[in-house]
Amino acid sequence: MEELIHIQKTFEKIVYIDKKVNNREFEECVFKNCDFSNCDFSNSTFMDCEFIDCNLAMTKLSGTSLKSVHFKNCKLLGIQFEECDDFLFNVSFQECVLDYSSFINKKMPKTKFNSCSLREASFVGTNLTSAIFDNSTLDGAIFNNTQLAGADFSKATNFKIDPEYNPMKKAKFSTVGIIGLLDKYDIKIQ
């Protein structure tokens, strides 16, 4: 990983805990069973990459470009995604733990969160138009001034969203999920 540019490489079982991997470019790379916890990837670029079964907890991504990056079964605790470069920012998550992560003011239309844990995640000012939260849990997730038009929460659980502060025209919810929209009114639905 010492090289500056990596194209179509597979990295397996790499352990880079607390290391700096700044100013690197990764294109069409696959990372499998790697531990990058507390790693600093500032100002790096990941394009068309995939992370599978990786630990990226508390990884620093200041100025990092994530362009079509897919995370599968990864631990992404406490990641500050709002520090990533906005240009062509495009991510998707499957079976990931994103607890305590922050997506403040990110443009993430059509982002897929499939079977993810998003406890205490922050979506303040985020554009999640047509995003999908399929089988994902959102305990304590913060939605404020979040664009949720067309977002699909029909299979999501444990969310609390105030419709007065989050535009959500044509968003989808299950009848069970309606409780998460009415929580502030302290009413009982039977």
Secondary structure as a PSIPRED ss2 file (coil, helix, strand):
# PSIPRED VFORMAT (PSIPRED V4.0)

   1 M C   1.000  0.000  0.000
   2 E C   1.000  0.000  0.000
   3 E C   1.000  0.000  0.000
   4 L C   1.000  0.000  0.000
   5 I E   0.000  0.000  1.000
   6 H E   0.000  0.000  1.000
   7 I E   0.000  0.000  1.000
   8 Q C   1.000  0.000  0.000
   9 K C   1.000  0.000  0.000
  10 T E   0.000  0.000  1.000
  11 F E   0.000  0.000  1.000
  12 E E   0.000  0.000  1.000
  13 K C   1.000  0.000  0.000
  14 I C   1.000  0.000  0.000
  15 V E   0.000  0.000  1.000
  16 Y C   1.000  0.000  0.000
  17 I C   1.000  0.000  0.000
  18 D C   1.000  0.000  0.000
  19 K C   1.000  0.000  0.000
  20 K E   0.000  0.000  1.000
  21 V C   1.000  0.000  0.000
  22 N C   1.000  0.000  0.000
  23 N C   1.000  0.000  0.000
  24 R C   1.000  0.000  0.000
  25 E E   0.000  0.000  1.000
  26 F E   0.000  0.000  1.000
  27 E E   0.000  0.000  1.000
  28 E C   1.000  0.000  0.000
  29 C C   1.000  0.000  0.000
  30 V E   0.000  0.000  1.000
  31 F E   0.000  0.000  1.000
  32 K E   0.000  0.000  1.000
  33 N C   1.000  0.000  0.000
  34 C C   1.000  0.000  0.000
  35 D E   0.000  0.000  1.000
  36 F C   1.000  0.000  0.000
  37 S C   1.000  0.000  0.000
  38 N C   1.000  0.000  0.000
  39 C C   1.000  0.000  0.000
  40 D E   0.000  0.000  1.000
  41 F C   1.000  0.000  0.000
  42 S C   1.000  0.000  0.000
  43 N C   1.000  0.000  0.000
  44 S C   1.000  0.000  0.000
  45 T E   0.000  0.000  1.000
  46 F E   0.000  0.000  1.000
  47 M E   0.000  0.000  1.000
  48 D C   1.000  0.000  0.000
  49 C C   1.000  0.000  0.000
  50 E E   0.000  0.000  1.000
  51 F E   0.000  0.000  1.000
  52 I E   0.000  0.000  1.000
  53 D C   1.000  0.000  0.000
  54 C C   1.000  0.000  0.000
  55 N E   0.000  0.000  1.000
  56 L C   1.000  0.000  0.000
  57 A C   1.000  0.000  0.000
  58 M C   1.000  0.000  0.000
  59 T C   1.000  0.000  0.000
  60 K E   0.000  0.000  1.000
  61 L C   1.000  0.000  0.000
  62 S C   1.000  0.000  0.000
  63 G C   1.000  0.000  0.000
  64 T C   1.000  0.000  0.000
  65 S E   0.000  0.000  1.000
  66 L E   0.000  0.000  1.000
  67 K E   0.000  0.000  1.000
  68 S E   0.000  0.000  1.000
  69 V E   0.000  0.000  1.000
  70 H E   0.000  0.000  1.000
  71 F E   0.000  0.000  1.000
  72 K E   0.000  0.000  1.000
  73 N C   1.000  0.000  0.000
  74 C C   1.000  0.000  0.000
  75 K E   0.000  0.000  1.000
  76 L C   1.000  0.000  0.000
  77 L C   1.000  0.000  0.000
  78 G C   1.000  0.000  0.000
  79 I C   1.000  0.000  0.000
  80 Q E   0.000  0.000  1.000
  81 F H   0.000  1.000  0.000
  82 E H   0.000  1.000  0.000
  83 E H   0.000  1.000  0.000
  84 C C   1.000  0.000  0.000
  85 D C   1.000  0.000  0.000
  86 D C   1.000  0.000  0.000
  87 F C   1.000  0.000  0.000
  88 L C   1.000  0.000  0.000
  89 F C   1.000  0.000  0.000
  90 N E   0.000  0.000  1.000
  91 V E   0.000  0.000  1.000
  92 S E   0.000  0.000  1.000
  93 F E   0.000  0.000  1.000
  94 Q E   0.000  0.000  1.000
  95 E C   1.000  0.000  0.000
  96 C C   1.000  0.000  0.000
  97 V E   0.000  0.000  1.000
  98 L C   1.000  0.000  0.000
  99 D C   1.000  0.000  0.000
 100 Y C   1.000  0.000  0.000
 101 S C   1.000  0.000  0.000
 102 S E   0.000  0.000  1.000
 103 F C   1.000  0.000  0.000
 104 I C   1.000  0.000  0.000
 105 N C   1.000  0.000  0.000
 106 K C   1.000  0.000  0.000
 107 K E   0.000  0.000  1.000
 108 M C   1.000  0.000  0.000
 109 P C   1.000  0.000  0.000
 110 K C   1.000  0.000  0.000
 111 T C   1.000  0.000  0.000
 112 K E   0.000  0.000  1.000
 113 F E   0.000  0.000  1.000
 114 N E   0.000  0.000  1.000
 115 S C   1.000  0.000  0.000
 116 C C   1.000  0.000  0.000
 117 S E   0.000  0.000  1.000
 118 L C   1.000  0.000  0.000
 119 R C   1.000  0.000  0.000
 120 E C   1.000  0.000  0.000
 121 A C   1.000  0.000  0.000
 122 S E   0.000  0.000  1.000
 123 F C   1.000  0.000  0.000
 124 V C   1.000  0.000  0.000
 125 G C   1.000  0.000  0.000
 126 T C   1.000  0.000  0.000
 127 N E   0.000  0.000  1.000
 128 L C   1.000  0.000  0.000
 129 T C   1.000  0.000  0.000
 130 S C   1.000  0.000  0.000
 131 A C   1.000  0.000  0.000
 132 I E   0.000  0.000  1.000
 133 F E   0.000  0.000  1.000
 134 D E   0.000  0.000  1.000
 135 N C   1.000  0.000  0.000
 136 S C   1.000  0.000  0.000
 137 T E   0.000  0.000  1.000
 138 L C   1.000  0.000  0.000
 139 D C   1.000  0.000  0.000
 140 G C   1.000  0.000  0.000
 141 A C   1.000  0.000  0.000
 142 I E   0.000  0.000  1.000
 143 F C   1.000  0.000  0.000
 144 N C   1.000  0.000  0.000
 145 N C   1.000  0.000  0.000
 146 T C   1.000  0.000  0.000
 147 Q E   0.000  0.000  1.000
 148 L C   1.000  0.000  0.000
 149 A C   1.000  0.000  0.000
 150 G C   1.000  0.000  0.000
 151 A C   1.000  0.000  0.000
 152 D E   0.000  0.000  1.000
 153 F C   1.000  0.000  0.000
 154 S C   1.000  0.000  0.000
 155 K C   1.000  0.000  0.000
 156 A C   1.000  0.000  0.000
 157 T E   0.000  0.000  1.000
 158 N C   1.000  0.000  0.000
 159 F C   1.000  0.000  0.000
 160 K C   1.000  0.000  0.000
 161 I C   1.000  0.000  0.000
 162 D C   1.000  0.000  0.000
 163 P C   1.000  0.000  0.000
 164 E C   1.000  0.000  0.000
 165 Y C   1.000  0.000  0.000
 166 N C   1.000  0.000  0.000
 167 P C   1.000  0.000  0.000
 168 M C   1.000  0.000  0.000
 169 K C   1.000  0.000  0.000
 170 K C   1.000  0.000  0.000
 171 A C   1.000  0.000  0.000
 172 K E   0.000  0.000  1.000
 173 F C   1.000  0.000  0.000
 174 S C   1.000  0.000  0.000
 175 T C   1.000  0.000  0.000
 176 V C   1.000  0.000  0.000
 177 G C   1.000  0.000  0.000
 178 I C   1.000  0.000  0.000
 179 I H   0.000  1.000  0.000
 180 G H   0.000  1.000  0.000
 181 L H   0.000  1.000  0.000
 182 L H   0.000  1.000  0.000
 183 D H   0.000  1.000  0.000
 184 K H   0.000  1.000  0.000
 185 Y H   0.000  1.000  0.000
 186 D C   1.000  0.000  0.000
 187 I C   1.000  0.000  0.000
 188 K C   1.000  0.000  0.000
 189 I C   1.000  0.000  0.000
 190 Q C   1.000  0.000  0.000
